[in-house]
Amino acid sequence: MNPETKFTNKVRGLWEAKYPEIRIYKHSDRFQGGIADLHWIMPNGVTAWVEVKWVANVVRYRKAGLTALQQDYLEEHAEKNLPAYVLVGTKDRCAWYRIEDFDGRVYGKDLLDTKKFVHELVDEVVHGGGNHFHG
């Protein structure tokens, strides 16, 4: 199993253990390669999309770019006021970015302990920033 798959399974397991009320689906689109890796359906009906990336380590910053199809897919959802994120993992830390704020790099200053992150991203999706998720 590759490191990105292991990381995806790890965070999915943490979310499912802490938030059993959230339905989490994992996708693997080998034909088009653009659909996000995960999507959640919250109890209130909000759907969030998450593209997962893996990098070995980050000091200052490191490229963690999306394919053109992945970028388009997430941007299309964000334009419809649906939460869309890029989650970048390392060995024991990760960072998440709203698609509209993601510049293709993960920055060392943004990395959090993976277990703490789980709660932070769920809080972001549930409560959102401003009217980002309330269309």
C-alpha positions in Angstrom: 0.0 0.0 0.0 1.5 3.4 -1.0 2.0 6.2 1.6 -0.9 8.3 0.3 -3.4 5.4 0.6 -2.1 4.6 4.1 -2.5 8.3 5.1 -6.0 8.5 3.6 -7.1 5.4 5.4 -5.6 6.7 8.7 -7.5 10.1 8.6 -10.7 8.4 7.4 -10.5 6.1 10.4 -9.9 8.9 12.8 -12.9 10.9 11.4 -15.1 7.8 11.5 -14.2 7.0 15.1 -14.7 10.5 16.3 -17.7 11.5 14.1 -19.8 8.4 13.3 -22.6 10.6 12.2 -20.6 11.8 9.2 -20.9 9.5 6.1 -17.4 9.3 4.5 -16.9 7.8 1.1 -13.5 7.1 -0.6 -13.2 7.3 -4.4 -10.8 5.9 -6.8 -11.3 7.1 -10.4 -8.7 5.4 -12.5 -10.3 6.3 -15.8 -10.6 10.1 -15.4 -8.4 10.8 -12.4 -10.2 14.0 -11.4 -12.7 13.1 -8.7 -11.7 13.9 -5.2 -10.4 11.1 -3.0 -13.0 11.6 -0.3 -16.4 13.1 0.2 -18.4 13.5 3.4 -22.1 13.9 3.9 -22.8 15.7 7.1 -26.0 15.1 9.2 -27.3 18.5 8.0 -26.8 17.5 4.3 -23.7 19.5 3.6 -21.3 17.6 1.3 -17.6 18.3 1.5 -14.9 17.1 -1.0 -11.3 16.4 0.0 -8.4 15.6 -2.3 -5.6 13.9 -0.4 -1.9 14.4 -1.2 1.2 12.9 0.4 4.7 14.3 0.7 7.7 12.7 2.4 8.7 15.7 4.5 8.4 19.5 4.6 10.8 22.0 6.0 9.8 25.4 4.6 7.5 24.3 1.8 7.1 21.6 -0.7 5.2 21.1 -4.0 2.0 19.1 -3.5 0.1 20.1 -6.7 -3.1 18.8 -8.2 -3.7 17.6 -11.7 -5.7 19.9 -13.9 -8.7 17.6 -13.6 -8.5 17.5 -9.8 -8.2 21.3 -9.7 -11.2 21.8 -12.0 -13.3 19.2 -10.0 -12.6 20.9 -6.6 -13.0 24.5 -8.0 -16.4 23.5 -9.6 -17.7 22.4 -6.2 -16.3 25.5 -4.5 -18.1 27.7 -7.0 -21.3 26.1 -6.0 -20.5 26.9 -2.3 -19.7 23.3 -1.5 -16.7 22.8 0.8 -13.7 21.6 -1.2 -10.3 21.0 0.3 -6.8 19.7 -0.3 -5.3 17.7 2.5 -1.6 17.1 2.5 -0.1 14.5 4.8 3.4 13.7 6.0 4.6 11.1 8.4 2.8 12.4 11.5 1.5 15.8 10.4 -0.8 17.3 7.9 -2.2 20.6 6.6 -5.5 21.4 4.8 -6.3 24.2 2.5 -9.6 25.4 1.0 -9.2 24.9 -2.8 -9.5 28.6 -3.4 -6.5 29.2 -1.1 -4.3 26.4 -2.3 -1.3 27.4 -4.4 0.1 23.9 -5.1 2.4 23.9 -2.1 2.3 22.7 1.5 4.1 25.0 4.0 5.8 23.8 7.1 4.2 26.5 9.2 0.7 25.1 8.3 1.4 21.5 9.5 -0.5 20.2 12.5 -0.5 17.0 14.4 -2.7 14.6 12.4 -5.0 13.8 15.4 -5.6 17.5 16.1 -6.2 18.2 12.5 -9.1 15.8 12.4 -11.2 18.0 14.7 -10.1 21.2 13.0 -11.3 20.3 9.5 -14.6 18.9 10.7 -15.2 22.2 12.6 -14.3 24.2 9.5 -16.8 22.2 7.4 -19.6 22.3 10.0 -19.2 26.0 10.9 -17.4 27.3 7.9 -15.8 30.7 7.5 -18.3 33.5 6.9 -20.9 32.5 4.4 -18.6 30.2 2.4 -20.8 27.1 3.1 -24.2 28.8 3.3 -25.5 29.4 -0.2 
